[in-house]
Amino acid sequence: MCRSIKTLRPPYTEHPTSEDSHAAALQYVRKISGMRKPAKVNENAFEAAVAEIAHITDHLLEQLVIRGGSIAS
C-alpha cells in the first residue's frame, strides 16, 4: 500500500471530499502502474483508472456505517 494514501473515514478524516478521493486514487494508480506520469500513449488509461477508482472510493465512503451512523453528509 502506498504510504501517502490517508484514511478517508472518521475519525481519521471528518469530511472527506471528492478531491481527497481523487488524490488517493492517483496515488494508488501511480503505485500499481509504476508511473508517476504516464507516457502519452498510456495517458487515457491512466486517467480513466484514476477517475473510476475515485468514483468507487466516493461510493464506498457514502455507504460506510461508522458507530451506528452513515459517514455521508
PQR file of N, CA, C, O and H, with PARSE charges and radii, in Angstrom:
ATOM      1  N   MET A   1       0.841  -1.178   0.000 -0.4000 1.5000
ATOM      2  CA  MET A   1       0.000   0.000   0.000 -0.0000 2.0000
ATOM      3  C   MET A   1       0.879   1.231   0.000  0.5500 1.7000
ATOM      4  O   MET A   1       1.911   1.275   0.669 -0.5500 1.4000
ATOM      5  N   CYS A   2       0.466   2.212  -0.744 -0.4000 1.5000
ATOM      6  CA  CYS A   2       1.216   3.462  -0.809 -0.0000 2.0000
ATOM      7  C   CYS A   2       1.051   4.220   0.511  0.5500 1.7000
ATOM      8  O   CYS A   2      -0.073   4.468   0.948 -0.5500 1.4000
ATOM      9  H   CYS A   2      -0.373   2.175  -1.287  0.4000 1.0000
ATOM     10  N   ARG A   3       2.131   4.574   1.124 -0.4000 1.5000
ATOM     11  CA  ARG A   3       2.088   5.207   2.444 -0.0000 2.0000
ATOM     12  C   ARG A   3       1.468   6.591   2.431  0.5500 1.7000
ATOM     13  O   ARG A   3       1.024   7.067   3.476 -0.5500 1.4000
ATOM     14  H   ARG A   3       3.044   4.372   0.769  0.4000 1.0000
ATOM     15  N   SER A   4       1.423   7.254   1.280 -0.4000 1.5000
ATOM     16  CA  SER A   4       0.879   8.612   1.258 -0.0000 2.0000
ATOM     17  C   SER A   4      -0.646   8.645   1.095  0.5500 1.7000
ATOM     18  O   SER A   4      -1.240   9.724   1.080 -0.5500 1.4000
ATOM     19  H   SER A   4       1.783   6.867   0.432  0.4000 1.0000
ATOM     20  N   ILE A   5      -1.277   7.487   0.976 -0.4000 1.5000
ATOM     21  CA  ILE A   5      -2.734   7.453   0.919 -0.0000 2.0000
ATOM     22  C   ILE A   5      -3.245   7.487   2.349  0.5500 1.7000
ATOM     23  O   ILE A   5      -2.914   6.619   3.156 -0.5500 1.4000
ATOM     24  H   ILE A   5      -0.795   6.611   0.989  0.4000 1.0000
ATOM     25  N   LYS A   6      -4.061   8.503   2.662 -0.4000 1.5000
ATOM     26  CA  LYS A   6      -4.558   8.623   4.027 -0.0000 2.0000
ATOM     27  C   LYS A   6      -5.932   7.971   4.164  0.5500 1.7000
ATOM     28  O   LYS A   6      -6.663   7.821   3.184 -0.5500 1.4000
ATOM     29  H   LYS A   6      -4.330   9.208   2.007  0.4000 1.0000
ATOM     30  N   THR A   7      -6.265   7.593   5.375 -0.4000 1.5000
ATOM     31  CA  THR A   7      -7.577   7.018   5.661 -0.0000 2.0000
ATOM     32  C   THR A   7      -8.624   8.116   5.493  0.5500 1.7000
ATOM     33  O   THR A   7      -8.458   9.223   6.006 -0.5500 1.4000
ATOM     34  H   THR A   7      -5.672   7.715   6.171  0.4000 1.0000
ATOM     35  N   LEU A   8      -9.700   7.806   4.777 -0.4000 1.5000
ATOM     36  CA  LEU A   8     -10.700   8.820   4.450 -0.0000 2.0000
ATOM     37  C   LEU A   8     -12.014   8.652   5.200  0.5500 1.7000
ATOM     38  O   LEU A   8     -13.048   9.143   4.748 -0.5500 1.4000
ATOM     39  H   LEU A   8      -9.835   6.907   4.361  0.4000 1.0000
ATOM     40  N   ARG A   9     -11.991   7.974   6.327 -0.4000 1.5000
ATOM     41  CA  ARG A   9     -13.224   7.829   7.102 -0.0000 2.0000
ATOM     42  C   ARG A   9     -12.987   8.351   8.512  0.5500 1.7000
ATOM     43  O   ARG A   9     -11.856   8.377   8.997 -0.5500 1.4000
ATOM     44  H   ARG A   9     -11.151   7.575   6.695  0.4000 1.0000
ATOM     45  N   PRO A  10     -14.082   8.771   9.170 -0.5600 1.5000
ATOM     46  CA  PRO A  10     -13.943   9.215  10.562  0.2800 2.0000
ATOM     47  C   PRO A  10     -13.444   8.068  11.430  0.5500 1.7000
ATOM     48  O   PRO A  10     -13.771   6.915  11.148 -0.5500 1.4000
ATOM     49  N   PRO A  11     -12.697   8.328  12.431 -0.5600 1.5000
ATOM     50  CA  PRO A  11     -12.327   9.641  12.947  0.2800 2.0000
ATOM     51  C   PRO A  11     -11.072  10.214  12.302  0.5500 1.7000
ATOM     52  O   PRO A  11     -10.606  11.276  12.716 -0.5500 1.4000
ATOM     53  N   TYR A  12     -10.516   9.545  11.308 -0.4000 1.5000
ATOM     54  CA  TYR A  12      -9.278   9.995  10.684 -0.0000 2.0000
ATOM     55  C   TYR A  12      -9.485  11.231   9.824  0.5500 1.7000
ATOM     56  O   TYR A  12      -8.650  12.136   9.836 -0.5500 1.4000
ATOM     57  H   TYR A  12     -10.894   8.682  10.972  0.4000 1.0000
ATOM     58  N   THR A  13     -10.580  11.286   9.078 -0.4000 1.5000
ATOM     59  CA  THR A  13     -10.936  12.436   8.247 -0.0000 2.0000
ATOM     60  C   THR A  13     -12.419  12.685   8.456  0.5500 1.7000
ATOM     61  O   THR A  13     -13.244  11.835   8.122 -0.5500 1.4000
ATOM     62  H   THR A  13     -11.258  10.551   9.068  0.4000 1.0000
ATOM     63  N   GLU A  14     -12.761  13.825   8.996 -0.4000 1.5000
ATOM     64  CA  GLU A  14     -14.163  14.096   9.326 -0.0000 2.0000
ATOM     65  C   GLU A  14     -15.054  14.277   8.099  0.5500 1.7000
ATOM     66  O   GLU A  14     -16.157  13.734   8.061 -0.5500 1.4000
ATOM     67  H   GLU A  14     -12.091  14.516   9.268  0.4000 1.0000
ATOM     68  N   HIS A  15     -14.605  15.018   7.111 -0.4000 1.5000
ATOM     69  CA  HIS A  15     -15.433  15.292   5.935 -0.0000 2.0000
ATOM     70  C   HIS A  15     -14.606  15.089   4.668  0.5500 1.7000
ATOM     71  O   HIS A  15     -14.124  16.055   4.076 -0.5500 1.4000
ATOM     72  H   HIS A  15     -13.709  15.459   7.142  0.4000 1.0000
ATOM     73  N   PRO A  16     -14.442  13.831   4.252 -0.5600 1.5000
ATOM     74  CA  PRO A  16     -13.662  13.590   3.041  0.2800 2.0000
ATOM     75  C   PRO A  16     -14.349  14.190   1.822  0.5500 1.7000
ATOM     76  O   PRO A  16     -15.572  14.126   1.694 -0.5500 1.4000
ATOM     77  N   THR A  17     -13.566  14.765   0.939 -0.4000 1.5000
ATOM     78  CA  THR A  17     -14.097  15.397  -0.275 -0.0000 2.0000
ATOM     79  C   THR A  17     -13.781  14.528  -1.489  0.5500 1.7000
ATOM     80  O   THR A  17     -13.021  13.564  -1.400 -0.5500 1.4000
ATOM     81  H   THR A  17     -12.573  14.817   1.042  0.4000 1.0000
ATOM     82  N   SER A  18     -14.370  14.882  -2.610 -0.4000 1.5000
ATOM     83  CA  SER A  18     -14.049  14.166  -3.842 -0.0000 2.0000
ATOM     84  C   SER A  18     -12.590  14.419  -4.237  0.5500 1.7000
ATOM     85  O   SER A  18     -11.966  13.588  -4.897 -0.5500 1.4000
ATOM     86  H   SER A  18     -14.987  15.666  -2.682  0.4000 1.0000
ATOM     87  N   GLU A  19     -12.056  15.566  -3.829 -0.4000 1.5000
ATOM     88  CA  GLU A  19     -10.631  15.836  -4.081 -0.0000 2.0000
ATOM     89  C   GLU A  19      -9.745  14.871  -3.282  0.5500 1.7000
ATOM     90  O   GLU A  19      -8.706  14.424  -3.768 -0.5500 1.4000
ATOM     91  H   GLU A  19     -12.563  16.241  -3.293  0.4000 1.0000
ATOM     92  N   ASP A  20     -10.170  14.556  -2.050 -0.4000 1.5000
ATOM     93  CA  ASP A  20      -9.439  13.571  -1.243 -0.0000 2.0000
ATOM     94  C   ASP A  20      -9.463  12.201  -1.927  0.5500 1.7000
ATOM     95  O   ASP A  20      -8.445  11.511  -1.987 -0.5500 1.4000
ATOM     96  H   ASP A  20     -11.014  14.919  -1.655  0.4000 1.0000
ATOM     97  N   SER A  21     -10.622  11.820  -2.434 -0.4000 1.5000
ATOM     98  CA  SER A  21     -10.749  10.531  -3.129 -0.0000 2.0000
ATOM     99  C   SER A  21      -9.890  10.507  -4.386  0.5500 1.7000
ATOM    100  O   SER A  21      -9.245   9.502  -4.684 -0.5500 1.4000
ATOM    101  H   SER A  21     -11.449  12.381  -2.385  0.4000 1.0000
ATOM    102  N   HIS A  22      -9.882  11.616  -5.123 -0.4000 1.5000
ATOM    103  CA  HIS A  22      -9.074  11.700  -6.342 -0.0000 2.0000
ATOM    104  C   HIS A  22      -7.582  11.592  -6.011  0.5500 1.7000
ATOM    105  O   HIS A  22      -6.844  10.888  -6.700 -0.5500 1.4000
ATOM    106  H   HIS A  22     -10.406  12.432  -4.881  0.4000 1.0000
ATOM    107  N   ALA A  23      -7.144  12.278  -4.973 -0.4000 1.5000
ATOM    108  CA  ALA A  23      -5.730  12.225  -4.583 -0.0000 2.0000
ATOM    109  C   ALA A  23      -5.330  10.806  -4.183  0.5500 1.7000
ATOM    110  O   ALA A  23      -4.251  10.340  -4.548 -0.5500 1.4000
ATOM    111  H   ALA A  23      -7.744  12.850  -4.413  0.4000 1.0000
ATOM    112  N   ALA A  24      -6.190  10.121  -3.438 -0.4000 1.5000
ATOM    113  CA  ALA A  24      -5.906   8.742  -3.035 -0.0000 2.0000
ATOM    114  C   ALA A  24      -5.875   7.829  -4.265  0.5500 1.7000
ATOM    115  O   ALA A  24      -5.006   6.965  -4.382 -0.5500 1.4000
ATOM    116  H   ALA A  24      -7.066  10.500  -3.141  0.4000 1.0000
ATOM    117  N   ALA A  25      -6.824   8.025  -5.173 -0.4000 1.5000
ATOM    118  CA  ALA A  25      -6.875   7.212  -6.391 -0.0000 2.0000
ATOM    119  C   ALA A  25      -5.630   7.433  -7.244  0.5500 1.7000
ATOM    120  O   ALA A  25      -5.078   6.483  -7.799 -0.5500 1.4000
ATOM    121  H   ALA A  25      -7.530   8.726  -5.078  0.4000 1.0000
ATOM    122  N   LEU A  26      -5.193   8.669  -7.348 -0.4000 1.5000
ATOM    123  CA  LEU A  26      -3.996   8.987  -8.121 -0.0000 2.0000
ATOM    124  C   LEU A  26      -2.766   8.288  -7.528  0.5500 1.7000
ATOM    125  O   LEU A  26      -1.960   7.713  -8.260 -0.5500 1.4000
ATOM    126  H   LEU A  26      -5.641   9.441  -6.897  0.4000 1.0000
ATOM    127  N   GLN A  27      -2.633   8.342  -6.220 -0.4000 1.5000
ATOM    128  CA  GLN A  27      -1.503   7.676  -5.575 -0.0000 2.0000
ATOM    129  C   GLN A  27      -1.566   6.162  -5.789  0.5500 1.7000
ATOM    130  O   GLN A  27      -0.542   5.521  -6.028 -0.5500 1.4000
ATOM    131  H   GLN A  27      -3.289   8.809  -5.626  0.4000 1.0000
ATOM    132  N   TYR A  28      -2.751   5.606  -5.703 -0.4000 1.5000
ATOM    133  CA  TYR A  28      -2.929   4.168  -5.908 -0.0000 2.0000
ATOM    134  C   TYR A  28      -2.528   3.765  -7.331  0.5500 1.7000
ATOM    135  O   TYR A  28      -1.777   2.808  -7.522 -0.5500 1.4000
ATOM    136  H   TYR A  28      -3.582   6.127  -5.509  0.4000 1.0000
ATOM    137  N   VAL A  29      -3.033   4.500  -8.324 -0.4000 1.5000
ATOM    138  CA  VAL A  29      -2.733   4.171  -9.725 -0.0000 2.0000
ATOM    139  C   VAL A  29      -1.246   4.353 -10.007  0.5500 1.7000
ATOM    140  O   VAL A  29      -0.648   3.559 -10.734 -0.5500 1.4000
ATOM    141  H   VAL A  29      -3.643   5.277  -8.169  0.4000 1.0000
ATOM    142  N   ARG A  30      -0.651   5.387  -9.439 -0.4000 1.5000
ATOM    143  CA  ARG A  30       0.796   5.568  -9.599 -0.0000 2.0000
ATOM    144  C   ARG A  30       1.568   4.377  -9.043  0.5500 1.7000
ATOM    145  O   ARG A  30       2.516   3.894  -9.662 -0.5500 1.4000
ATOM    146  H   ARG A  30      -1.136   6.032  -8.849  0.4000 1.0000
ATOM    147  N   LYS A  31       1.157   3.917  -7.887 -0.4000 1.5000
ATOM    148  CA  LYS A  31       1.844   2.787  -7.237 -0.0000 2.0000
ATOM    149  C   LYS A  31       1.682   1.512  -8.058  0.5500 1.7000
ATOM    150  O   LYS A  31       2.656   0.807  -8.322 -0.5500 1.4000
ATOM    151  H   LYS A  31       0.386   4.310  -7.384  0.4000 1.0000
ATOM    152  N   ILE A  32       0.462   1.226  -8.454 -0.4000 1.5000
ATOM    153  CA  ILE A  32       0.169  -0.008  -9.186 -0.0000 2.0000
ATOM    154  C   ILE A  32       0.836  -0.015 -10.562  0.5500 1.7000
ATOM    155  O   ILE A  32       1.385  -1.032 -10.985 -0.5500 1.4000
ATOM    156  H   ILE A  32      -0.329   1.799  -8.240  0.4000 1.0000
ATOM    157  N   SER A  33       0.785   1.125 -11.258 -0.4000 1.5000
ATOM    158  CA  SER A  33       1.333   1.197 -12.614 -0.0000 2.0000
ATOM    159  C   SER A  33       2.845   1.383 -12.638  0.5500 1.7000
ATOM    160  O   SER A  33       3.500   1.084 -13.636 -0.5500 1.4000
ATOM    161  H   SER A  33       0.338   1.951 -10.915  0.4000 1.0000
ATOM    162  N   GLY A  34       3.394   1.880 -11.528 -0.4000 1.5000
ATOM    163  CA  GLY A  34       4.824   2.166 -11.502 -0.0000 2.0000
ATOM    164  C   GLY A  34       5.185   3.425 -12.261  0.5500 1.7000
ATOM    165  O   GLY A  34       6.348   3.641 -12.602 -0.5500 1.4000
ATOM    166  H   GLY A  34       2.862   2.122 -10.716  0.4000 1.0000
ATOM    167  N   MET A  35       4.176   4.265 -12.530 -0.4000 1.5000
ATOM    168  CA  MET A  35       4.396   5.502 -13.287 -0.0000 2.0000
ATOM    169  C   MET A  35       3.915   6.704 -12.485  0.5500 1.7000
ATOM    170  O   MET A  35       2.790   6.729 -11.987 -0.5500 1.4000
ATOM    171  H   MET A  35       3.231   4.089 -12.253  0.4000 1.0000
ATOM    172  N   ARG A  36       4.787   7.697 -12.371 -0.4000 1.5000
ATOM    173  CA  ARG A  36       4.350   8.950 -11.748 -0.0000 2.0000
ATOM    174  C   ARG A  36       3.523   9.748 -12.743  0.5500 1.7000
ATOM    175  O   ARG A  36       2.477  10.293 -12.393 -0.5500 1.4000
ATOM    176  H   ARG A  36       5.701   7.677 -12.776  0.4000 1.0000
ATOM    177  N   LYS A  37       3.985   9.814 -13.966 -0.4000 1.5000
ATOM    178  CA  LYS A  37       3.274  10.484 -15.050 -0.0000 2.0000
ATOM    179  C   LYS A  37       3.375   9.557 -16.260  0.5500 1.7000
ATOM    180  O   LYS A  37       4.473   9.238 -16.714 -0.5500 1.4000
ATOM    181  H   LYS A  37       4.835   9.371 -14.250  0.4000 1.0000
ATOM    182  N   PRO A  38       2.228   9.130 -16.775 -0.5600 1.5000
ATOM    183  CA  PRO A  38       2.267   8.171 -17.883  0.2800 2.0000
ATOM    184  C   PRO A  38       2.707   8.823 -19.189  0.5500 1.7000
ATOM    185  O   PRO A  38       2.568  10.031 -19.380 -0.5500 1.4000
ATOM    186  N   ALA A  39       3.238   7.997 -20.079 -0.4000 1.5000
ATOM    187  CA  ALA A  39       3.537   8.433 -21.441 -0.0000 2.0000
ATOM    188  C   ALA A  39       2.217   8.759 -22.135  0.5500 1.7000
ATOM    189  O   ALA A  39       1.159   8.276 -21.729 -0.5500 1.4000
ATOM    190  H   ALA A  39       3.350   7.015 -19.924  0.4000 1.0000
ATOM    191  N   LYS A  40       2.283   9.570 -23.168 -0.4000 1.5000
ATOM    192  CA  LYS A  40       1.082   9.973 -23.915 -0.0000 2.0000
ATOM    193  C   LYS A  40       0.224   8.773 -24.302  0.5500 1.7000
ATOM    194  O   LYS A  40      -1.002   8.831 -24.217 -0.5500 1.4000
ATOM    195  H   LYS A  40       3.142   9.962 -23.498  0.4000 1.0000
ATOM    196  N   VAL A  41       0.863   7.691 -24.725 -0.4000 1.5000
ATOM    197  CA  VAL A  41       0.140   6.504 -25.180 -0.0000 2.0000
ATOM    198  C   VAL A  41      -0.673   5.865 -24.047  0.5500 1.7000
ATOM    199  O   VAL A  41      -1.672   5.196 -24.312 -0.5500 1.4000
ATOM    200  H   VAL A  41       1.859   7.644 -24.794  0.4000 1.0000
ATOM    201  N   ASN A  42      -0.260   6.061 -22.794 -0.4000 1.5000
ATOM    202  CA  ASN A  42      -0.953   5.468 -21.649 -0.0000 2.0000
ATOM    203  C   ASN A  42      -1.801   6.465 -20.867  0.5500 1.7000
ATOM    204  O   ASN A  42      -2.459   6.089 -19.897 -0.5500 1.4000
ATOM    205  H   ASN A  42       0.551   6.604 -22.579  0.4000 1.0000
ATOM    206  N   GLU A  43      -1.792   7.709 -21.270 -0.4000 1.5000
ATOM    207  CA  GLU A  43      -2.461   8.757 -20.508 -0.0000 2.0000
ATOM    208  C   GLU A  43      -3.961   8.517 -20.327  0.5500 1.7000
ATOM    209  O   GLU A  43      -4.477   8.691 -19.223 -0.5500 1.4000
ATOM    210  H   GLU A  43      -1.257   8.015 -22.057  0.4000 1.0000
ATOM    211  N   ASN A  44      -4.665   8.125 -21.377 -0.4000 1.5000
ATOM    212  CA  ASN A  44      -6.115   7.900 -21.270 -0.0000 2.0000
ATOM    213  C   ASN A  44      -6.442   6.765 -20.304  0.5500 1.7000
ATOM    214  O   ASN A  44      -7.349   6.891 -19.483 -0.5500 1.4000
ATOM    215  H   ASN A  44      -4.247   7.983 -22.274  0.4000 1.0000
ATOM    216  N   ALA A  45      -5.716   5.670 -20.398 -0.4000 1.5000
ATOM    217  CA  ALA A  45      -5.957   4.536 -19.498 -0.0000 2.0000
ATOM    218  C   ALA A  45      -5.659   4.930 -18.051  0.5500 1.7000
ATOM    219  O   ALA A  45      -6.405   4.566 -17.142 -0.5500 1.4000
ATOM    220  H   ALA A  45      -4.978   5.568 -21.065  0.4000 1.0000
ATOM    221  N   PHE A  46      -4.584   5.664 -17.840 -0.4000 1.5000
ATOM    222  CA  PHE A  46      -4.174   6.108 -16.511 -0.0000 2.0000
ATOM    223  C   PHE A  46      -5.242   7.006 -15.901  0.5500 1.7000
ATOM    224  O   PHE A  46      -5.668   6.783 -14.768 -0.5500 1.4000
ATOM    225  H   PHE A  46      -3.979   5.960 -18.579  0.4000 1.0000
ATOM    226  N   GLU A  47      -5.674   8.015 -16.643 -0.4000 1.5000
ATOM    227  CA  GLU A  47      -6.677   8.960 -16.138 -0.0000 2.0000
ATOM    228  C   GLU A  47      -8.037   8.295 -15.930  0.5500 1.7000
ATOM    229  O   GLU A  47      -8.754   8.628 -14.986 -0.5500 1.4000
ATOM    230  H   GLU A  47      -5.328   8.196 -17.564  0.4000 1.0000
ATOM    231  N   ALA A  48      -8.393   7.358 -16.809 -0.4000 1.5000
ATOM    232  CA  ALA A  48      -9.657   6.627 -16.640 -0.0000 2.0000
ATOM    233  C   ALA A  48      -9.627   5.796 -15.367  0.5500 1.7000
ATOM    234  O   ALA A  48     -10.622   5.724 -14.646 -0.5500 1.4000
ATOM    235  H   ALA A  48      -7.811   7.088 -17.576  0.4000 1.0000
ATOM    236  N   ALA A  49      -8.498   5.173 -15.091 -0.4000 1.5000
ATOM    237  CA  ALA A  49      -8.363   4.372 -13.868 -0.0000 2.0000
ATOM    238  C   ALA A  49      -8.482   5.257 -12.631  0.5500 1.7000
ATOM    239  O   ALA A  49      -9.163   4.892 -11.672 -0.5500 1.4000
ATOM    240  H   ALA A  49      -7.690   5.232 -15.676  0.4000 1.0000
ATOM    241  N   VAL A  50      -7.828   6.414 -12.646 -0.4000 1.5000
ATOM    242  CA  VAL A  50      -7.911   7.343 -11.518 -0.0000 2.0000
ATOM    243  C   VAL A  50      -9.360   7.767 -11.294  0.5500 1.7000
ATOM    244  O   VAL A  50      -9.842   7.751 -10.161 -0.5500 1.4000
ATOM    245  H   VAL A  50      -7.275   6.710 -13.426  0.4000 1.0000
ATOM    246  N   ALA A  51     -10.050   8.141 -12.353 -0.4000 1.5000
ATOM    247  CA  ALA A  51     -11.443   8.593 -12.232 -0.0000 2.0000
ATOM    248  C   ALA A  51     -12.346   7.481 -11.702  0.5500 1.7000
ATOM    249  O   ALA A  51     -13.191   7.722 -10.841 -0.5500 1.4000
ATOM    250  H   ALA A  51      -9.658   8.154 -13.273  0.4000 1.0000
ATOM    251  N   GLU A  52     -12.168   6.276 -12.211 -0.4000 1.5000
ATOM    252  CA  GLU A  52     -13.010   5.153 -11.779 -0.0000 2.0000
ATOM    253  C   GLU A  52     -12.758   4.792 -10.319  0.5500 1.7000
ATOM    254  O   GLU A  52     -13.701   4.546  -9.567 -0.5500 1.4000
ATOM    255  H   GLU A  52     -11.481   6.080 -12.911  0.4000 1.0000
ATOM    256  N   ILE A  53     -11.510   4.759  -9.924 -0.4000 1.5000
ATOM    257  CA  ILE A  53     -11.177   4.432  -8.532 -0.0000 2.0000
ATOM    258  C   ILE A  53     -11.664   5.525  -7.593  0.5500 1.7000
ATOM    259  O   ILE A  53     -12.151   5.225  -6.503 -0.5500 1.4000
ATOM    260  H   ILE A  53     -10.744   4.959 -10.535  0.4000 1.0000
ATOM    261  N   ALA A  54     -11.543   6.786  -7.993 -0.4000 1.5000
ATOM    262  CA  ALA A  54     -12.053   7.889  -7.178 -0.0000 2.0000
ATOM    263  C   ALA A  54     -13.569   7.772  -7.007  0.5500 1.7000
ATOM    264  O   ALA A  54     -14.092   7.985  -5.913 -0.5500 1.4000
ATOM    265  H   ALA A  54     -11.147   7.030  -8.879  0.4000 1.0000
ATOM    266  N   HIS A  55     -14.268   7.435  -8.086 -0.4000 1.5000
ATOM    267  CA  HIS A  55     -15.730   7.271  -8.031 -0.0000 2.0000
ATOM    268  C   HIS A  55     -16.114   6.128  -7.089  0.5500 1.7000
ATOM    269  O   HIS A  55     -17.020   6.268  -6.267 -0.5500 1.4000
ATOM    270  H   HIS A  55     -13.843   7.262  -8.974  0.4000 1.0000
ATOM    271  N   ILE A  56     -15.431   5.018  -7.215 -0.4000 1.5000
ATOM    272  CA  ILE A  56     -15.710   3.858  -6.353 -0.0000 2.0000
ATOM    273  C   ILE A  56     -15.406   4.202  -4.892  0.5500 1.7000
ATOM    274  O   ILE A  56     -16.128   3.782  -3.988 -0.5500 1.4000
ATOM    275  H   ILE A  56     -14.695   4.904  -7.883  0.4000 1.0000
ATOM    276  N   THR A  57     -14.344   4.962  -4.671 -0.4000 1.5000
ATOM    277  CA  THR A  57     -13.994   5.381  -3.314 -0.0000 2.0000
ATOM    278  C   THR A  57     -15.096   6.245  -2.722  0.5500 1.7000
ATOM    279  O   THR A  57     -15.500   6.042  -1.577 -0.5500 1.4000
ATOM    280  H   THR A  57     -13.757   5.303  -5.405  0.4000 1.0000
ATOM    281  N   ASP A  58     -15.589   7.217  -3.503 -0.4000 1.5000
ATOM    282  CA  ASP A  58     -16.701   8.060  -3.035 -0.0000 2.0000
ATOM    283  C   ASP A  58     -17.918   7.205  -2.696  0.5500 1.7000
ATOM    284  O   ASP A  58     -18.568   7.415  -1.672 -0.5500 1.4000
ATOM    285  H   ASP A  58     -15.260   7.382  -4.433  0.4000 1.0000
ATOM    286  N   HIS A  59     -18.219   6.247  -3.555 -0.4000 1.5000
ATOM    287  CA  HIS A  59     -19.368   5.357  -3.349 -0.0000 2.0000
ATOM    288  C   HIS A  59     -19.197   4.552  -2.054  0.5500 1.7000
ATOM    289  O   HIS A  59     -20.133   4.430  -1.265 -0.5500 1.4000
ATOM    290  H   HIS A  59     -17.691   6.076  -4.387  0.4000 1.0000
ATOM    291  N   LEU A  60     -18.014   4.015  -1.848 -0.4000 1.5000
ATOM    292  CA  LEU A  60     -17.733   3.266  -0.625 -0.0000 2.0000
ATOM    293  C   LEU A  60     -17.928   4.146   0.600  0.5500 1.7000
ATOM    294  O   LEU A  60     -18.602   3.741   1.547 -0.5500 1.4000
ATOM    295  H   LEU A  60     -17.253   4.114  -2.490  0.4000 1.0000
ATOM    296  N   LEU A  61     -17.355   5.334   0.599 -0.4000 1.5000
ATOM    297  CA  LEU A  61     -17.447   6.219   1.756 -0.0000 2.0000
ATOM    298  C   LEU A  61     -18.890   6.637   2.048  0.5500 1.7000
ATOM    299  O   LEU A  61     -19.258   6.825   3.208 -0.5500 1.4000
ATOM    300  H   LEU A  61     -16.808   5.663  -0.170  0.4000 1.0000
ATOM    301  N   GLU A  62     -19.705   6.783   1.003 -0.4000 1.5000
ATOM    302  CA  GLU A  62     -21.115   7.125   1.187 -0.0000 2.0000
ATOM    303  C   GLU A  62     -21.883   5.996   1.874  0.5500 1.7000
ATOM    304  O   GLU A  62     -22.853   6.250   2.587 -0.5500 1.4000
ATOM    305  H   GLU A  62     -19.406   6.630   0.061  0.4000 1.0000
ATOM    306  N   GLN A  63     -21.457   4.764   1.665 -0.4000 1.5000
ATOM    307  CA  GLN A  63     -22.185   3.620   2.186 -0.0000 2.0000
ATOM    308  C   GLN A  63     -21.679   3.104   3.527  0.5500 1.7000
ATOM    309  O   GLN A  63     -22.380   2.342   4.193 -0.5500 1.4000
ATOM    310  H   GLN A  63     -20.669   4.557   1.086  0.4000 1.0000
ATOM    311  N   LEU A  64     -20.491   3.496   3.932 -0.4000 1.5000
ATOM    312  CA  LEU A  64     -19.959   3.010   5.203 -0.0000 2.0000
ATOM    313  C   LEU A  64     -20.793   3.496   6.382  0.5500 1.7000
ATOM    314  O   LEU A  64     -21.271   4.630   6.398 -0.5500 1.4000
ATOM    315  H   LEU A  64     -19.922   4.114   3.391  0.4000 1.0000
ATOM    316  N   VAL A  65     -20.955   2.636   7.346 -0.4000 1.5000
ATOM    317  CA  VAL A  65     -21.625   2.990   8.589 -0.0000 2.0000
ATOM    318  C   VAL A  65     -20.571   2.892   9.682  0.5500 1.7000
ATOM    319  O   VAL A  65     -19.952   1.846   9.882 -0.5500 1.4000
ATOM    320  H   VAL A  65     -20.567   1.715   7.333  0.4000 1.0000
ATOM    321  N   ILE A  66     -20.384   3.995  10.380 -0.4000 1.5000
ATOM    322  CA  ILE A  66     -19.389   4.050  11.444 -0.0000 2.0000
ATOM    323  C   ILE A  66     -20.106   4.339  12.762  0.5500 1.7000
ATOM    324  O   ILE A  66     -20.772   5.365  12.901 -0.5500 1.4000
ATOM    325  H   ILE A  66     -20.887   4.844  10.218  0.4000 1.0000
ATOM    326  N   ARG A  67     -19.969   3.442  13.712 -0.4000 1.5000
ATOM    327  CA  ARG A  67     -20.578   3.605  15.045 -0.0000 2.0000
ATOM    328  C   ARG A  67     -22.048   3.998  14.985  0.5500 1.7000
ATOM    329  O   ARG A  67     -22.492   4.918  15.673 -0.5500 1.4000
ATOM    330  H   ARG A  67     -19.428   2.609  13.599  0.4000 1.0000
ATOM    331  N   GLY A  68     -22.793   3.280  14.146 -0.4000 1.5000
ATOM    332  CA  GLY A  68     -24.233   3.465  14.121 -0.0000 2.0000
ATOM    333  C   GLY A  68     -24.758   4.546  13.203  0.5500 1.7000
ATOM    334  O   GLY A  68     -25.972   4.734  13.127 -0.5500 1.4000
ATOM    335  H   GLY A  68     -22.432   2.534  13.587  0.4000 1.0000
ATOM    336  N   GLY A  69     -23.895   5.266  12.501 -0.4000 1.5000
ATOM    337  CA  GLY A  69     -24.371   6.318  11.602 -0.0000 2.0000
ATOM    338  C   GLY A  69     -23.579   6.333  10.325  0.5500 1.7000
ATOM    339  O   GLY A  69     -22.396   5.991  10.321 -0.5500 1.4000
ATOM    340  H   GLY A  69     -22.909   5.114  12.563  0.4000 1.0000
ATOM    341  N   SER A  70     -24.210   6.723   9.238 -0.4000 1.5000
ATOM    342  CA  SER A  70     -23.523   6.836   7.959 -0.0000 2.0000
ATOM    343  C   SER A  70     -22.523   7.969   8.032  0.5500 1.7000
ATOM    344  O   SER A  70     -22.771   8.962   8.716 -0.5500 1.4000
ATOM    345  H   SER A  70     -25.171   7.001   9.241  0.4000 1.0000
ATOM    346  N   ILE A  71     -21.400   7.847   7.347 -0.4000 1.5000
ATOM    347  CA  ILE A  71     -20.424   8.934   7.365 -0.0000 2.0000
ATOM    348  C   ILE A  71     -20.726   9.962   6.292  0.5500 1.7000
ATOM    349  O   ILE A  71     -20.111  11.028   6.263 -0.5500 1.4000
ATOM    350  H   ILE A  71     -21.198   7.041   6.792  0.4000 1.0000
ATOM    351  N   ALA A  72     -21.670   9.656   5.408 -0.4000 1.5000
ATOM    352  CA  ALA A  72     -22.022  10.625   4.375 -0.0000 2.0000
ATOM    353  C   ALA A  72     -22.736  11.809   4.997  0.5500 1.7000
ATOM    354  O   ALA A  72     -23.494  11.665   5.955 -0.5500 1.4000
ATOM    355  H   ALA A  72     -22.170   8.791   5.432  0.4000 1.0000
ATOM    356  N   SER A  73     -22.481  12.982   4.437 -0.4000 1.5000
ATOM    357  CA  SER A  73     -23.148  14.175   4.987 -0.0000 2.0000
ATOM    358  C   SER A  73     -24.410  14.493   4.229  0.5500 1.7000
ATOM    359  O   SER A  73     -25.098  15.461   4.554 -0.5500 1.4000
ATOM    360  H   SER A  73     -21.864  13.099   3.658  0.4000 1.0000
TER
END
